[in-house]
């Protein structure tokens, strides 16, 4: 997501029936390394989404 040189990685994830978005800023070029429906480890902070409401996880590390 985003434009220009530094795009962001945004994933929609599920855990135990709950879905949430994960955003890693400046990591859009890593999208090709992530396979659909494959378990991931996400380390980050839960933040309020003031634009669309709800919340999202801003990923510090996705592996």
HUFENCOR-V167169 format. One line per field, one symbol per residue. ss: DSSP state (H for helix, E for strand, - for the rest). psi: psi as a letter, one per 30 degrees, with the letter a starting at -180 (. if undefined). burial: 1 if it has 9 or more other ideal C-beta (glycine too) atoms within 8 Angstrom, else 0. A space follows every 10 residues. Layout:
ss = ???
psi = ???
burial = ???
This chain:
ss = --------EE EEEEE--EEE EEEE---HHH HHH------- -EEEEEEE-- ----EEEEEE EE-
psi = lllaeillkk kklkkhfkkl kkkjkggfff effkkkhkkl kkkakklkjf eglbllkjke kk.
burial = 0000001110 1010000001 1111001101 0001000001 0101000010 0000011110 010
